[in-house]
Amino acid sequence: MTTPAPNTLRTLVVLQPGYLPWLGFFDQMHRADVFAYYDDVQFDKHGWRNRNRIKTPQGPLWLTVPVQHHGQGQPRINEMLIDHTSRWQRKHVATLKQYYAKAAYATRYLPELEELMNRPWTHLVELDIALSGQMAAWMHLPIPTVRTSTLGIDGTQSQRLINLCLHFGANRYLSGDAASAYLDVTLFASHGIEVVWQNYQHPVYPQQHGTFEPYLSAIDLLLNCGDTSAQILKSEPTE
């Protein structure tokens, strides 16, 4: 990778893959020059790798992809296998069709989403990245992506992220606010890398089923707003 010219900002984002990710995930993607899926760190059992929420008349509803835990020890994300003993794909597709039947863009996106979900996935990471990539394409986000497991770049916590920045010639690292508890900003600065906090403010958009509910899967935005989803994602929030 070419080192940026002086005063040229090149931004790297490193995020764990997630199932049907929320808008904040895609906000970071569209602000990146390079987006890395952090797929070789430990799987968090109660995190967002295999689940997300959609909206129903009764409120948010979890969609969870079952995974194999027994005998796995402390697996990395890219090692997690999907548990196909239940018909989770059929259930998720049917649930989306039920609660978004009247959404303005259901007929545009749901058939393709159904086809993608119904492929014979074995590893969770492959499913997550395929769905994220399709959602990004629908939101017109042509951002280069890579999986950290393919790079052979090691290091612990902040140092590994710095090594990734150096690998891609990035002089800016964009991070979610929660990482402020453990990122060593001084160490980044010593390598000439600026840490920028996302400070995400959720937009409000037309939505079904009553009062607006933030922090859902971004599929909610796409099914309700379609062609304007990218504009909504990239717009400055208003009070």
N, C-alpha and C positions, 0 to 999 in steps of 0.2 A: 504493500500500500504506500502511496505517496504521502509524504509529510505535508500538512497544510502550509500554504504560504503564510508569512506573518500577517496578522490581523484577519485571517480567514478562519472562520469557525467550522469545525467538523464535529458533528454530534453523534455520539454512540448511545444507544439504549440497550440495556440488557434486562430482559424480563423472563420469568418462568412462564412456560406455556400454560394456557388455561382453556377450559371448555366453554365455548361460546362466550368469549370475554366481554367485559363491560366496556363502557365508552372510554374510561381513563386509559385502558390498555391501548386503544387505537389513537387516543390523543398523543400518547408518547410515540407511537409509531409514526404519525404524520409529522412530528417535530424532529425525527431522527434523520441522519444521513445513512446510518447503518443500524439495523435492528437485529439483535442477537437473542435467540431463544436460549435461555439458561436451562438446558434440558438435562444436565449431568450433575445436578445437585440433589440432595435428599428429597424424596417425595414427602409432602406434608399432608398427612392423612385427613385433616379437617380443613384443608385449604380450598383453592379454586381450580386445582388441576383437573378435577373430574366432575365439577358441578357448577351450576350457576342458576340464576333466578329469572323467571318470566312473570308477566302480570296476568292475573285472573280477576274476576269480579270479587273474589274473596280476599284479594291481596296477593303479594308475591308468592310464587310457588317454585320450589327447588326441582331442578332436573339434574339427576345424579347418574353418572356412568359407573356401574359397579366394577370394581377392580379386585384382583386376586391379592389378598394380604397374607394368607396362610403360608408359612415357610419362607417368606420373602426377606425376613430380617429387617434391614434398613435400606430398602432399594432406592436407587436414583430414579428420577422422573422417567428417564428414557428406558428404564427396565420394567416399568409397570405394565402388567398385562391386563387386558380387559376380561372381565368375568362374563362369559356368554351363557351362563346357566339360566339367566333370566332374559326375557325378550325386551331389553331396555330400549333398543332402537325403535321397535314398533310403538312402545309406550311414549317415547319422547316425540316422535313424529305425530302420533295421534293427539297428544296433548297440545302441541303447537297448532295443529289444524283446528282443534276445538276452540281454543281461546283467541286465535287470530283469524278466524274464518271471515270476519267482517273487516279486517285490516285492509287498508287501501292497496297494499302491495303484496298481499298474501299469495295471489296467483302468480306473481312474478318470481318470488324467491323460494317459496316452500317446495315446489317440485324439485328444484336443483338441490336444495338443502336435504330433502328426503333421500335423493339418490346418493348424495355424499355420505350421509349418516349410515345408509344401508350397505355400504361396501364392507367386505369381510376384514375389518380391522382386527389386529391382534394386540398391538401396543397402543396405549393411551396417547403417547406423544404424537404418533402419526395422525391419529384422529384430531387431536387438538390443533396441530399445525395446519392440517388441511382445512379445517373449518375456519380458523383464523385467517388463513390466506384467502379463502373465498369471500369472507366478510370484508376483508381489506380491499379486495378487488371491487366489490360492490360499492365501497366508499371511495374508490379511485385513489388508493394509496399505493403507488408504485415504488415502494421502499425496498431496497435490497435487504434480504434476510439471510441469516446463517444460524446454524445450531452450534453451540459452544462445544458439544461433544465431538464435533468433527475437526476441531482446531488444535488439540494437543497443547493447550495453554493452561498451565497450572498456577498455583498460588492460593493463599488463604484470604477470604473475605475481600477487603479493600485492595490488597496487592494483586489479586487475580483480576479484578475489574480494571485496575490500572494497566496490567499486562495486556488485557483485551483492547483498551484504548490505544496503547502503543502499537499493537499489531495492526489496527485499522487506521493509524495516523489520526486519531481523534484527539482534539484538544478541549473538548467539552463532554462531560458525562451528565446525561439527564436522568434523574432518579425520582422515584416516588417519595413522598414526604416521610413515610414510615421508616425509610432507611437512615434518616438523620440520627437514629439511636445508635447506629453502629459504623457508619461510613467514616473513615479517617480522612476528613477533608484536607487536613494539613499535608498528609502523605500525597494526596492527589496533586495539591499545589506544588509540591516539591518536584513533581514530574511535569510541571507546566500544563496541568489539566484542571480546568474549571468545573466544579460541581454545581449543577443547576437543579433546583428543586421544582418538581412539577407544579405544585400548588394548584391542583385541579379543581375547577369550579364547574359543577354539572349543569349543562344547559337544560332548559325546559322546552319540550316539544309536544306537538299533538299526540295524545295517547288515549287508548281506550280504557274502559272500566273505571271511571270515576277520577278521583283526585290524583294528580301527577305523582308518580312514584319514581324516584331516582335510583341509581346504582343497580339497575337490572342488566341482564345481558344486552349487548348492543343489537341483538337480533330484534329487540323490541323497537328500537329506533328504525331499523331498516324496514320492518314490516309495516310500520305506521307511516313512514315518511319517504321511503324509496329514494327517488332522485335527489331530494334535498338533504339526505342524510350527511353527505360530505360537507355541505355548507353549514349545517347545524353543528357538526363535530368541530369544525375549524373556526366557528364564530366566537367572538368575545361574549362571555356571559353578561346578561343584563339582570338588574335587580327586579 
